Amino acid sequence: MNELTCLVVGGGYAGIHAIHSIQQAFNKAGGTRRVQIVLIDKEPYHLRKVLLFKPAAYKEEITIPFARMFPDIQVVRGTVGWIDPEKKQALYRDAEGQEHALAYDIAIVTVGSIARAPESDQGGIALTGLETAAAIRQQWQENLRQAAGETDPAEKQRLLTTVVAGAGISGIETSAELAWIMRQEAEALHIDPEMIKVYLINAQARLFPEGPAKVGRRLEHKLHDYGVTVMHGVKTLQEKEGKVSLSSGEAIPAGLCVWTLGLLPNPALREMGLPLTADGQVIVDASYRVQGMPGIYSIGDCARIVDPATGRADTMTCKEGGAQASRLGTIVLADLNGRPAPQHKGYMDAYCFGLGGERGMVWTRQWGLDMIITGRLGWKVRQYTWDIASLLKQPHRKLRKDDANA
Ligand SMILES: Cc1cc2nc3c(=O)[nH]c(=O)nc-3n(C[C@H](O)[C@H](O)[C@H](O)COP(=O)(O)OP(=O)(O)OC[C@H]3O[C@@H](n4cnc5c(N)ncnc54)[C@H](O)[C@@H]3O)c2cc1C
């Protein structure tokens, strides 16, 4: 019986689901092939990235140590810089900067994306990681403390105003959570919670262009009820000296400007030696095989993955990365056994939003019908999806027809 080494590069959402999927596929195949999985990540933990708005609002742990998550597999802490398909090695630097090589038979590249940041002269704080989330939290808390003692009404209102620039899912969730927590904290400091103003600046004409306009409108109404004012069709230019200037010519006096500008493929990919699209995503076929590099697969935010039936490319979301990963184990096994492998299929239309506190909204389209769940039930579904994404709950997955045939 031959044992293969499967190296998973990156333990984000796609990476951890890939590990699970490969383990399941090999266990199901039973005995003929064995796999040893090695996970390498530059961090010692899985970052629950979609929850970054939480530590921006209050103290909340959103990392899970890999040692706890995967006690049975080898976990290496290191930053992979280069993958050599000839020698079947990944070269990486450890935390002390020393270079090493890791041999593999199969490599899964899931190094994800980074949050887009504004130019350095644009001011504000971009929600890009744990450090900036903590800086955002400190800033709004300090603003509220100062506002409690402020006698000038205009300055007080400025300190109680926050602008969130960028109205994708991250901007929506961040603005709602900040409005909710800042109102709570205001009450505790004997400040009228109605004085808390959160503006969500949307460069698009409406919210949620990924779904129907009526869902975008419903979201906007909910946000309004929860203390967030959405401004459409304007760009945020700069935060300077307590004012946030917009492309419309307006300037909002604000104590804090938070940027949530979307994602870029991991720039480290440019050095890794893999074939990339002009946008910097790894080029793969419909079964996630990296172009011209047998034995290397790539999924998640770092790969450009197109549904061969519809021609539609997946976007950068954890639900899509998770669905790709759930298919990957069967693909790898099928390739090893020389059998036809399953191909990518786009994920169903479904989006969840946390809207501050224990409130949320879920939209999905089934059989041509729009289904919307709001309120506490919407939040419970949202929480469930967060937990599934980080393997804290096991999704109920039916065996796919194509998977069963592989
Ligand atoms: C603020 C924010 C909010 C978001 N909200 C949502 C949301 O509500 N819903 C949704 O679906 N998506 C959301 N996203 C997008 C979602 O987080 C990504 O789609 C998801 O994280 C992609 O998973 P991934 O595994 O492909 O990559 P990542 O989660 O980026 O994981 C990549 C992993 O690779 C590691 N790594 C990177 N470079 C190297 C290297 N050179 N060597 C070794 N390891 C490396 C990283 O440490 C990380 O663990 C949000 C993103 C952000 C930033």
The ligand as a Gaussian input file, in Angstrom:
#p B3LYP/6-31G(d) Opt

LIG

0 1
 C      -13.638000      41.674000       6.053000
 C      -14.094000      40.529000       5.185000
 C      -15.426000      40.129000       5.232000
 C      -15.888000      39.089000       4.417000
 N      -17.202000      38.695000       4.497000
 C      -17.629000      37.626000       3.766000
 C      -18.951000      37.131000       3.901000
 O      -19.754000      37.676000       4.655000
 N      -19.311000      36.045000       3.184000
 C      -18.433000      35.390000       2.340000
 O      -18.775000      34.377000       1.734000
 N      -17.175000      35.855000       2.188000
 C      -16.758000      36.943000       2.878000
 N      -15.472000      37.384000       2.752000
 C      -14.611000      36.690000       1.806000
 C      -14.074000      35.417000       2.461000
 O      -13.403000      35.758000       3.651000
 C      -13.153000      34.725000       1.492000
 O      -13.899000      34.376000       0.339000
 C      -12.554000      33.476000       2.114000
 O      -11.776000      33.822000       3.238000
 C      -11.717000      32.738000       1.087000
 O      -11.191000      31.588000       1.662000
 P       -9.804000      31.013000       1.163000
 O       -9.552000      29.797000       1.974000
 O       -9.804000      30.911000      -0.315000
 O       -8.731000      32.124000       1.522000
 P       -8.342000      32.814000       2.889000
 O       -9.456000      32.782000       3.868000
 O       -7.772000      34.120000       2.491000
 O       -7.203000      31.879000       3.482000
 C       -5.914000      31.829000       2.937000
 C       -5.004000      31.142000       3.937000
 O       -3.721000      31.008000       3.346000
 C       -2.723000      31.443000       4.257000
 N       -1.614000      31.942000       3.438000
 C       -1.613000      33.056000       2.648000
 N       -0.446000      33.171000       2.010000
 C        0.299000      32.113000       2.370000
 C        1.601000      31.664000       2.023000
 N        2.374000      32.318000       1.140000
 N        2.067000      30.552000       2.612000
 C        1.310000      29.874000       3.516000
 N        0.072000      30.249000       3.863000
 C       -0.433000      31.334000       3.294000
 C       -3.414000      32.486000       5.104000
 O       -2.773000      32.653000       6.362000
 C       -4.807000      31.891000       5.226000
 O       -4.921000      31.023000       6.324000
 C      -14.986000      38.425000       3.540000
 C      -13.652000      38.844000       3.509000
 C      -13.202000      39.865000       4.317000
 C      -11.749000      40.279000       4.263000

